[in-house]
């Protein structure tokens, strides 16, 4: 990995998967916050600013993923997305976005534990 993890970009990637069903629930927000804080502690206020910026953007889930690929192992990025998106159930659209990202990363979705795929 050549780049230090950028918490804002990673937050937006996670949000892009969670928002596939057109809403990010409070449960998903809490789970996303927990996942981001595992990388490095960030204030809830700063995290919420990242989420607000996400809603002002029009990037695709793939673009968010490509922006994060060199920051940490792809499997870890995908697992954070999966954990947050499944925190309130895994909608069909969230599941599809997750599988699409797995394919981009050349990862098998079946290698993720406790999944609902």
C-alpha positions as CSV (number, residue, x, y, z in Angstrom):
1,X,0.0,0.0,0.0
2,X,1.5,3.2,-1.1
3,X,-0.8,5.8,0.4
4,X,-1.8,6.5,4.0
5,X,-5.5,5.8,4.6
6,X,-7.7,8.8,3.9
7,X,-10.6,8.6,6.3
8,X,-12.8,10.9,4.2
9,X,-12.4,8.8,1.1
10,X,-12.9,5.5,3.0
11,X,-16.0,6.9,4.7
12,X,-17.4,7.9,1.3
13,X,-16.7,4.4,-0.1
14,X,-18.6,2.8,2.8
15,X,-21.4,5.3,2.4
16,X,-21.7,4.6,-1.3
17,X,-22.4,0.9,-0.6
18,X,-24.8,1.7,2.2
19,X,-26.7,4.2,0.1
20,X,-27.4,1.8,-2.7
21,X,-31.0,1.4,-1.4
22,X,-31.3,5.2,-1.5
23,X,-31.0,5.7,2.3
24,X,-28.3,5.3,4.9
25,X,-30.0,4.3,8.1
26,X,-28.8,5.4,11.6
27,X,-27.7,1.8,12.2
28,X,-25.5,1.9,9.0
29,X,-24.1,5.3,10.0
30,X,-23.1,4.0,13.5
31,X,-21.6,0.9,11.9
32,X,-19.7,3.0,9.4
33,X,-18.4,5.2,12.1
34,X,-17.2,2.2,14.1
35,X,-15.4,0.8,11.0
36,X,-13.7,4.1,10.2
37,X,-12.6,4.5,13.8
38,X,-10.8,1.1,13.6
39,X,-8.4,2.7,11.2
40,X,-7.9,5.9,13.1
41,X,-10.0,7.7,15.7
42,X,-12.1,10.5,14.2
43,X,-14.7,12.7,15.8
44,X,-18.4,12.0,15.1
45,X,-18.6,15.7,13.9
46,X,-15.9,15.2,11.4
47,X,-17.4,11.8,10.3
48,X,-20.7,13.5,9.8
49,X,-19.0,16.2,7.6
50,X,-17.6,13.4,5.4
51,X,-21.1,12.0,5.1
52,X,-22.6,15.4,4.2
53,X,-19.9,15.8,1.5
54,X,-20.8,12.4,0.2
55,X,-24.4,13.4,-0.4
56,X,-23.2,16.5,-2.4
57,X,-21.2,14.3,-4.8
58,X,-22.2,12.2,-7.8
59,X,-19.4,9.6,-7.9
60,X,-20.1,6.0,-8.6
61,X,-19.4,3.2,-6.1
62,X,-16.6,2.1,-8.4
63,X,-15.0,5.5,-8.4
64,X,-15.1,5.6,-4.6
65,X,-13.5,2.2,-4.6
66,X,-10.7,3.2,-7.1
67,X,-10.0,6.3,-4.9
68,X,-9.2,4.0,-1.9
69,X,-7.6,0.9,-3.5
70,X,-4.0,2.0,-2.7
71,X,-4.7,2.9,0.9
72,X,-5.2,-0.5,2.5
73,X,-5.8,-4.1,1.4
74,X,-8.9,-4.4,-0.8
75,X,-10.3,-7.3,1.4
76,X,-10.3,-5.0,4.4
77,X,-12.0,-2.2,2.5
78,X,-14.7,-4.5,1.2
79,X,-15.2,-6.0,4.7
80,X,-15.8,-2.6,6.2
81,X,-18.4,-1.9,3.4
82,X,-20.0,-5.3,4.0
83,X,-20.2,-4.8,7.8
84,X,-21.7,-1.4,7.6
85,X,-24.2,-2.3,4.8
86,X,-25.4,-5.4,6.5
87,X,-25.9,-3.8,9.9
88,X,-29.5,-3.1,9.1
89,X,-30.0,-6.0,6.6
90,X,-28.4,-6.4,3.2
91,X,-30.7,-4.9,0.5
92,X,-30.6,-6.3,-3.0
93,X,-28.9,-3.1,-4.3
94,X,-26.3,-3.1,-1.5
95,X,-25.6,-6.7,-2.2
96,X,-25.2,-6.1,-5.9
97,X,-22.8,-3.2,-5.3
98,X,-20.8,-5.3,-2.9
99,X,-20.4,-8.1,-5.3
100,X,-19.5,-5.7,-8.1
101,X,-16.7,-4.3,-5.9
102,X,-15.5,-7.8,-5.1
103,X,-15.3,-8.6,-8.8
104,X,-13.3,-5.3,-9.4
105,X,-10.9,-6.3,-6.6
106,X,-10.7,-9.9,-7.8
107,X,-12.2,-11.1,-4.5
108,X,-14.6,-13.9,-3.9
109,X,-17.7,-12.6,-2.0
110,X,-17.9,-16.1,-0.4
111,X,-14.7,-15.4,1.5
112,X,-16.4,-12.8,3.7
113,X,-17.7,-14.2,7.1
114,X,-21.2,-13.7,8.3
115,X,-22.5,-12.5,5.0
116,X,-26.0,-12.6,3.7
117,X,-25.1,-12.9,0.0
